[in-house]
Amino acid sequence: MIDLTDYRISLLAIGLLLLMVFVQWLIASGRKAREEGAIPGTAPKASDHHSFTFRAWRTHQNTLENLGTMLGASVLAIVVGVSPVLVAWLTWIMLLARVLHMVLYYAIATNTNPSPRSYFFMLAWVANLALLISALVALF
């Protein structure tokens, strides 16, 4: 049986990641709801990064798109007993990179690719991949 106390720091990062999803939802939904003619459950009318409503919605959607693999790799790594220190480092890198991605997405209106937010997206992606590979190696 795995002692989850060894993974408290990682579990905190996972919990904060989930909290971030709620905050992003509040920001995106609140912003969209203030727009004239807003329809719940639909994408914002603006489809350009120069619209904060669009950027807030895309930030939330992008986190949701990555959440399954982030949570899956994290839980798998914990269950198969990957080093608690490695799991902690990688989950915190994922969380901090996603937070910086969110802040930059809110702050910078650009359609340029890559944009400054793209580097933090990739940092979280690489940390997530490293965590998944570590979990698969530990499994076999």
ROPAVO-708568 format. One line per 10 residues: number of its first residue (from 1); for each residue x, z, y of N, C-alpha, C, O, CB. Coordinates in steps of 0.05 Angstrom, whole numbers, plus 5000, padded with zeros to 4 digits. Glycine has a CB too. Layout:
! ROPAVO-708568
NUM = X/Z/Y/X/Z/Y/X/Z/Y/X/Z/Y/X/Z/Y; ...
***
This chain:
! ROPAVO-708568
1 = 5017/5000/4976/5000/5000/5000/5018/5000/5025/5037/5015/5027/4981/5025/5000; 5011/4983/5044/5026/4981/5069/5019/5004/5088/4995/5009/5092/5022/4953/5082; 5039/5016/5099/5035/5037/5119/5032/5023/5146/5052/5014/5157/5058/5058/5119; 5008/5021/5156/5003/5006/5181/5015/5020/5206/5018/5008/5227/4974/5003/5186; 5023/5045/5203/5036/5058/5226/5062/5044/5233/5071/5046/5256/5041/5088/5220; 5075/5031/5213/5099/5016/5219/5094/4992/5237/5112/4981/5249/5112/5007/5192; 5069/4984/5237/5061/4960/5252/5045/4966/5277/5032/4949/5289/5045/4941/5235; 5045/4991/5287/5029/4999/5310/5035/4982/5335/5017/4974/5349/5034/5029/5317; 5061/4977/5339/5068/4961/5363/5057/4932/5361/5048/4921/5380/5099/4960/5366; 5058/4921/5337/5047/4894/5332/5017/4895/5335/5005/4877/5347/5055/4884/5304
11 = 5004/4915/5324/4975/4917/5326/4966/4921/5355/4945/4911/5363/4965/4941/5309; 4982/4934/5371/4976/4937/5399/4977/4909/5413/4959/4902/5429/4996/4956/5413; 4997/4893/5406/4999/4866/5417/4974/4849/5409/4963/4834/5425/5025/4852/5408; 4966/4852/5384/4943/4837/5374/4918/4846/5389/4901/4830/5396/4940/4841/5343; 4915/4872/5392/4892/4883/5407/4891/4873/5436/4870/4866/5446/4892/4913/5406; 4914/4872/5449/4916/4863/5476/4910/4833/5478/4899/4823/5498/4943/4869/5489; 4918/4818/5458/4912/4789/5457/4882/4785/5455/4871/4768/5469/4926/4776/5432; 4869/4801/5439/4839/4799/5437/4826/4807/5464/4807/4795/5472/4829/4817/5415; 4837/4828/5477/4827/4836/5503/4830/4813/5523/4812/4809/5540/4841/4861/5513; 4853/4799/5522/4857/4777/5540/4836/4755/5537/4827/4743/5556/4885/4765/5535
21 = 4827/4751/5512/4806/4731/5507/4781/4739/5522/4767/4722/5534/4801/4728/5477; 4774/4765/5521/4750/4774/5535/4753/4771/5565/4734/4763/5579/4745/4804/5528; 4777/4778/5576/4781/4775/5605/4779/4746/5613/4767/4739/5633/4809/4786/5612; 4791/4728/5597/4790/4699/5603/4761/4690/5603/4753/4674/5620/4807/4683/5583; 4745/4700/5584/4717/4692/5582/4702/4701/5607/4687/4686/5619/4704/4704/5557; 4707/4726/5616/4694/4736/5640/4701/4720/5664/4683/4713/5680/4702/4766/5645; 4726/4713/5667/4735/4697/5690/4723/4669/5689/4711/4660/5709/4766/4695/5692; 4725/4656/5667/4714/4628/5664/4684/4628/5667/4673/4611/5681/4723/4616/5637; 4670/4646/5654/4641/4646/5655/4631/4654/5682/4612/4642/5693/4630/4665/5634; 4644/4674/5694/4636/4683/5720/4639/4661/5741/4622/4657/5758/4651/4707/5728
31 = 4662/4648/5740/4667/4626/5759/4648/4603/5756/4637/4593/5775/4696/4616/5756; 4643/4595/5731/4625/4573/5726/4596/4580/5733/4582/4563/5744/4626/4564/5696; 4588/4604/5728/4560/4613/5734/4554/4611/5764/4531/4608/5771/4555/4641/5724; 4574/4614/5780/4570/4613/5810/4567/4584/5820/4559/4580/5843/4593/4626/5824; 4573/4564/5803/4570/4537/5812/4541/4527/5810/4526/4535/5792/4588/4519/5795; 4534/4511/5830/4507/4501/5831/4501/4484/5806/4517/4466/5799/4502/4485/5857; 4478/4488/5793/4470/4473/5771/4485/4478/5745/4484/4462/5726/4472/4444/5777; 4498/4501/5744/4514/4508/5720/4495/4512/5696/4474/4525/5698/4531/4533/5724; 4502/4501/5673/4487/4503/5649/4503/4519/5629/4526/4511/5622/4479/4475/5637; 4493/4542/5619/4508/4558/5600/4515/4542/5575/4499/4526/5565/4492/4583/5592
41 = 4539/4547/5564/4547/4534/5539/4558/4506/5542/4564/4493/5522/4525/4534/5521; 4560/4496/5567/4571/4469/5571/4597/4471/5586/4603/4491/5599/4551/4451/5586; 4613/4450/5584/4638/4449/5599/4632/4447/5629/4610/4438/5637/4655/4424/5590; 4650/4456/5646/4646/4453/5675/4643/4424/5683/4653/4406/5669/4668/4467/5690; 4629/4419/5704/4625/4392/5714/4652/4379/5722/4657/4356/5716/4606/4392/5738; 4669/4395/5735/4695/4384/5743/4713/4381/5718/4713/4399/5701/4709/4403/5764; 4727/4360/5716/4744/4356/5692/4773/4349/5701/4786/4331/5690/4733/4333/5674; 4782/4364/5721/4808/4359/5732/4821/4386/5738/4807/4406/5745/4806/4342/5758; 4847/4388/5735/4861/4413/5739/4861/4423/5768/4870/4445/5773/4890/4409/5730; 4852/4407/5786/4850/4416/5814/4826/4434/5818/4824/4447/5839/4848/4392/5833
51 = 4809/4436/5799/4786/4454/5799/4793/4480/5785/4800/4480/5762/4760/4441/5786; 4791/4503/5800/4797/4529/5787/4778/4534/5764/4785/4545/5743/4797/4552/5807; 4753/4526/5767/4733/4530/5746/4742/4516/5720/4740/4527/5698/4705/4520/5755; 4751/4491/5723/4761/4477/5700/4786/4490/5688/4788/4492/5663/4768/4448/5708; 4805/4499/5705/4829/4512/5694/4822/4538/5680/4834/4544/5660/4849/4517/5717; 4804/4553/5691/4796/4579/5678/4782/4573/5651/4788/4587/5632/4776/4595/5696; 4765/4553/5650/4752/4545/5625/4773/4535/5605/4771/4543/5581/4731/4524/5630; 4791/4518/5613/4811/4508/5595/4830/4530/5585/4839/4529/5562/4828/4485/5609; 4837/4549/5602/4854/4571/5594/4840/4586/5571/4853/4592/5551/4859/4590/5618; 4815/4592/5574/4800/4606/5554/4798/4589/5528/4803/4599/5506/4772/4614/5564
61 = 4791/4564/5531/4789/4546/5508/4816/4544/5494/4817/4544/5469/4779/4519/5517; 4837/4541/5509/4864/4539/5497/4871/4564/5481/4883/4561/5459/4884/4533/5518; 4865/4587/5492/4871/4612/5477/4854/4613/5451/4864/4620/5430/4865/4636/5494; 4829/4605/5453/4812/4605/5429/4823/4585/5408/4822/4591/5384/4783/4597/5436; 4833/4562/5417/4844/4542/5399/4868/4553/5384/4873/4544/5361/4851/4517/5415; 4883/4571/5396/4907/4582/5384/4903/4609/5371/4920/4618/5356/4929/4584/5405; 4880/4621/5376/4875/4649/5366/4875/4651/5336/4885/4670/5325/4849/4659/5378; 4863/4632/5322/4861/4633/5293/4888/4634/5280/4892/4650/5262/4845/4609/5283; 4906/4616/5288/4932/4616/5276/4949/4641/5284/4965/4651/5269/4948/4591/5283; 4945/4650/5309/4959/4674/5318/4950/4698/5302/4967/4713/5292/4954/4678/5348
71 = 4924/4702/5299/4914/4725/5284/4920/4722/5255/4928/4741/5241/4884/4728/5288; 4917/4698/5244/4922/4693/5216/4951/4699/5209/4957/4712/5189/4915/4665/5208; 4970/4688/5224/4998/4692/5219/5006/4722/5222/5021/4732/5207/5015/4675/5238; 4994/4735/5242/5000/4763/5247/4990/4780/5223/5005/4797/5213/4987/4773/5273; 4965/4777/5215/4954/4792/5193/4969/4786/5167/4976/4805/5152/4924/4787/5190; 4974/4761/5162/4989/4753/5138/5016/4766/5137/5025/4777/5117/4991/4723/5135; 5030/4766/5160/5057/4778/5161/5056/4808/5156/5073/4818/5142/5069/4773/5189; 5036/4821/5166/5033/4850/5161/5026/4855/5132/5038/4873/5120/5011/4862/5180; 5008/4840/5121/4998/4845/5094/5021/4840/5073/5023/4854/5053/4975/4826/5087; 5038/4819/5078/5059/4814/5059/5084/4830/5064/5104/4827/5049/5065/4784/5059
81 = 5084/4846/5085/5106/4864/5090/5130/4853/5104/5153/4861/5099/5115/4875/5065; 5126/4833/5122/5148/4823/5138/5158/4847/5155/5143/4865/5163/5139/4799/5157; 5184/4847/5161/5196/4869/5176/5179/4876/5201/5173/4859/5217/5224/4861/5185; 5171/4902/5203/5155/4910/5226/5169/4904/5253/5155/4898/5273/5150/4940/5225; 5195/4905/5254/5209/4898/5279/5206/4869/5285/5201/4862/5309/5240/4906/5276; 5209/4851/5265/5206/4823/5270/5177/4816/5278/5173/4800/5297/5214/4807/5245; 5158/4828/5264/5130/4823/5271/5124/4832/5300/5110/4819/5315/5111/4837/5251; 5135/4855/5307/5131/4866/5334/5143/4847/5355/5129/4840/5375/5144/4894/5337; 5167/4838/5351/5180/4819/5370/5163/4794/5373/5157/4785/5395/5208/4812/5361; 5156/4782/5350/5141/4756/5351/5113/4759/5363/5104/4741/5377/5140/4744/5324
91 = 5099/4780/5356/5072/4784/5367/5073/4789/5397/5056/4779/5412/5057/4807/5353; 5093/4804/5406/5095/4809/5435/5104/4785/5450/5096/4780/5472/5115/4832/5440; 5122/4768/5438/5129/4743/5450/5104/4725/5453/5100/4713/5474/5151/4729/5434; 5088/4724/5432/5064/4708/5433/5046/4718/5456/5036/4702/5472/5049/4708/5406; 5041/4744/5456/5023/4756/5477/5034/4751/5505/5019/4740/5522/5020/4786/5472; 5059/4757/5510/5070/4754/5537/5070/4724/5545/5065/4718/5568/5098/4766/5539; 5077/4707/5526/5077/4678/5533/5049/4669/5539/5045/4653/5558/5089/4662/5510; 5029/4678/5524/5001/4671/5530/4992/4682/5557/4977/4668/5571/4983/4680/5507; 5000/4706/5564/4993/4717/5590/5005/4700/5612/4992/4694/5632/5002/4747/5592; 5031/4694/5609/5044/4677/5630/5031/4649/5631/5029/4638/5653/5074/4675/5624
101 = 5024/4638/5608/5010/4613/5607/4984/4615/5624/4978/4597/5640/5004/4604/5578; 4969/4636/5619/4944/4640/5633/4948/4643/5663/4934/4630/5679/4930/4666/5622; 4967/4659/5671/4972/4663/5700/4980/4637/5713/4971/4631/5735/4994/4685/5704; 4998/4622/5701/5007/4597/5712/4984/4576/5713/4982/4561/5731/5031/4586/5697; 4967/4577/5692/4945/4558/5691/4925/4565/5714/4915/4546/5727/4930/4559/5664; 4921/4590/5720/4904/4598/5742/4916/4591/5769/4902/4583/5787/4898/4628/5741; 4942/4594/5771/4955/4592/5797/4963/4563/5805/4963/4557/5829/4980/4608/5797; 4969/4546/5786/4980/4520/5793/4961/4498/5785/4955/4494/5761/5008/4516/5780; 4952/4483/5805/4934/4461/5800/4950/4436/5797/4959/4424/5817/4912/4458/5822; 4955/4427/5772/4971/4403/5769/4962/4388/5744/4954/4401/5724/5001/4409/5766
111 = 4962/4362/5746/4956/4346/5722/4981/4335/5709/4980/4320/5690/4938/4322/5730; 5004/4344/5720/5030/4336/5709/5035/4348/5682/5028/4371/5677/5053/4344/5729; 5047/4332/5665/5054/4342/5638/5083/4336/5633/5091/4312/5635/5036/4330/5616; 5101/4355/5626/5094/4383/5623/5092/4397/5650/5106/4391/5669/5114/4397/5605; 5074/4416/5651/5072/4433/5675/5086/4459/5669/5094/4463/5646/5042/4438/5683; 5090/4476/5688/5104/4502/5683/5090/4518/5660/5104/4532/5645/5105/4518/5708; 5064/4516/5658/5049/4531/5637/5057/4521/5609/5055/4536/5590/5019/4529/5642; 5064/4495/5608/5070/4483/5582/5094/4497/5568/5094/4499/5543/5077/4454/5585; 5113/4507/5583/5136/4520/5571/5128/4546/5557/5139/4553/5536/5158/4526/5592; 5109/4560/5569/5100/4585/5557/5081/4580/5534/5080/4595/5515/5086/4603/5578
121 = 5066/4558/5535/5050/4550/5512/5069/4545/5488/5063/4554/5466/5034/4524/5519; 5090/4530/5493/5109/4524/5471/5124/4549/5461/5129/4551/5437/5129/4504/5481; 5130/4567/5479/5143/4592/5470/5125/4608/5451/5134/4618/5431/5151/4610/5495; 5099/4610/5458/5080/4624/5441/5077/4608/5415/5075/4621/5393/5053/4626/5455; 5077/4582/5416/5074/4565/5392/5097/4569/5373/5093/4572/5349/5071/4536/5400; 5122/4570/5384/5146/4573/5368/5146/4601/5355/5152/4604/5332/5171/4569/5384; 5139/4622/5371/5137/4649/5360/5117/4651/5337/5121/4664/5317/5131/4669/5382; 5094/4637/5341/5073/4637/5321/5083/4623/5296/5078/4633/5274/5048/4623/5332; 5096/4601/5299/5107/4586/5276/5128/4603/5261/5128/4604/5237/5120/4559/5285; 5145/4616/5276/5165/4634/5264/5152/4657/5248/5161/4664/5226/5184/4646/5285
131 = 5131/4667/5259/5116/4689/5245/5103/4679/5220/5104/4692/5199/5095/4701/5264; 5091/4655/5221/5079/4643/5198/5099/4637/5176/5095/4643/5152/5063/4618/5205; 5122/4625/5184/5143/4619/5164/5154/4645/5152/5159/4646/5128/5166/4603/5178; 5158/4665/5168/5167/4691/5158/5148/4703/5138/5156/4714/5117/5171/4711/5181; 5122/4700/5143/5102/4710/5125/5102/4695/5099/5100/4706/5078/5074/4709/5138; 5104/4668/5101/5104/4652/5077/5129/4657/5060/5128/4657/5035/5102/4622/5084; 5152/4660/5073/5177/4666/5058/5174/4693/5044/5182/4696/5021/5201/4666/5078; 5163/4713/5058/5159/4740/5046/5139/4738/5023/5142/4753/5003/5149/4760/5066; 5120/4721/5025/5100/4718/5004/5112/4707/4978/5105/4715/4956/5077/4700/5013; 5130/4688/4981/5142/4676/4958/5169/4688/4951/5182/4680/4932/5146/4646/4962
***
